[in-house]
Structure formats: C-alpha cells, structure tokens
Amino acid sequence: MIQLYGHEVSGNSYKVRLFLELLGLDYEWLKVDLMQGAHKAPKFLALNPFGQVPVLVDGEVTLADAQAILVYLARQYGGDAWLPTEALPLAQVVRWLSTAAGEVR
Ligand SMILES: N[C@@H](CCC(=O)N[C@@H](CS)C(=O)NCC(=O)O)C(=O)O
C-alpha cells in the first residue's frame, strides 16, 4: 500500500493527501512529528536527506517534494485527465504547481 509521511499542519503534506483522496487511492498516513524533530532523525533522513515532509513510498519508489509527488501520482494513477502530455497544457499544469509552491505558499 502507498505510504505518505507527513504532518497535519504541513500544506505540502495536505496537497498530497488531497490528491490521493481525489484519485480514490488507499494509503497509509504516517505522521512525522516535526515538533519533536522526527524529520531530522536518521531514519527519516534515509527517506529524504532534505529532512522535510511530505515523502511518498509506493513499492520501490520513494519520492519527496509535494510537486514531484503530485506529478508521479497523476502519471502513475491519474492518466491524461490530471497531467496532459501536450506541450501547452502540460506547461499550464507546471505553472500552477510552481505558483502553489511559490506565491500561494
Ligand atoms: N519543496 C518541498 C518543501 C517541503 C517543506 O517545506 N516541508 C515542510 C513542511 S510544509 C517541512 O518539512 N519543514 C521542516 C523543515 O524544513 O525542517 C515540497 O514542496 O514538498
């Protein structure tokens, strides 16, 4: 089953949770206690050397960064409905991923 490491006050974790729900995928939510510094412990740094949530584990795939995870999930499970392959529509999706990570955040 897909595992998502995150924290409930993390907007980047929320983005991934929301998309997993929209895709109707089963997943296990694993809270990383940011307040206790669990994201800087060796066990978590082995998943993401940046020491940040979210991190997605899907079988052999371990992936950090909300935008990268959204792209992975869209292509792996959502098909063209969520992530088109044509140049301009794809660029428009990336534009809004970038805006969400930048200006909106
Ligand atoms: N580029 C990353 C940034 C992730 C990020 O900033 N995560 C925050 C929580 S929203 C975090 O783990 N902060 C703890 C830290 O940086 O020490 C993404 O978009 O997922």
PDBQT file of the ligand as one rigid body, heavy atoms in Angstrom, charges set to zero:
ROOT
HETATM    1  N1  LIG A 201       9.884  21.553  -1.652  1.00  0.00    +0.000 N 
HETATM    2  C1  LIG A 201       9.223  20.804  -0.614  1.00  0.00    +0.000 C 
HETATM    3  C2  LIG A 201       9.202  21.601   0.647  1.00  0.00    +0.000 C 
HETATM    4  C3  LIG A 201       8.680  20.748   1.790  1.00  0.00    +0.000 C 
HETATM    5  C4  LIG A 201       8.592  21.547   3.062  1.00  0.00    +0.000 C 
HETATM    6  O1  LIG A 201       8.947  22.734   3.117  1.00  0.00    +0.000 OA
HETATM    7  N2  LIG A 201       8.100  20.853   4.100  1.00  0.00    +0.000 N 
HETATM    8  C5  LIG A 201       7.978  21.459   5.384  1.00  0.00    +0.000 C 
HETATM    9  C6  LIG A 201       6.564  21.244   5.940  1.00  0.00    +0.000 C 
HETATM   10  S1  LIG A 201       5.351  22.003   4.862  1.00  0.00    +0.000 SA
HETATM   11  C7  LIG A 201       8.973  20.820   6.326  1.00  0.00    +0.000 C 
HETATM   12  O2  LIG A 201       9.129  19.616   6.327  1.00  0.00    +0.000 OA
HETATM   13  N3  LIG A 201       9.642  21.662   7.102  1.00  0.00    +0.000 N 
HETATM   14  C8  LIG A 201      10.598  21.209   8.062  1.00  0.00    +0.000 C 
HETATM   15  C9  LIG A 201      11.994  21.654   7.739  1.00  0.00    +0.000 C 
HETATM   16  O3  LIG A 201      12.229  22.192   6.633  1.00  0.00    +0.000 OA
HETATM   17  O4  LIG A 201      12.855  21.487   8.603  1.00  0.00    +0.000 OA
HETATM   18  C10 LIG A 201       7.797  20.422  -1.048  1.00  0.00    +0.000 C 
HETATM   19  O5  LIG A 201       7.219  21.185  -1.865  1.00  0.00    +0.000 OA
HETATM   20  O6  LIG A 201       7.265  19.400  -0.602  1.00  0.00    +0.000 OA
ENDROOT
TORSDOF 0
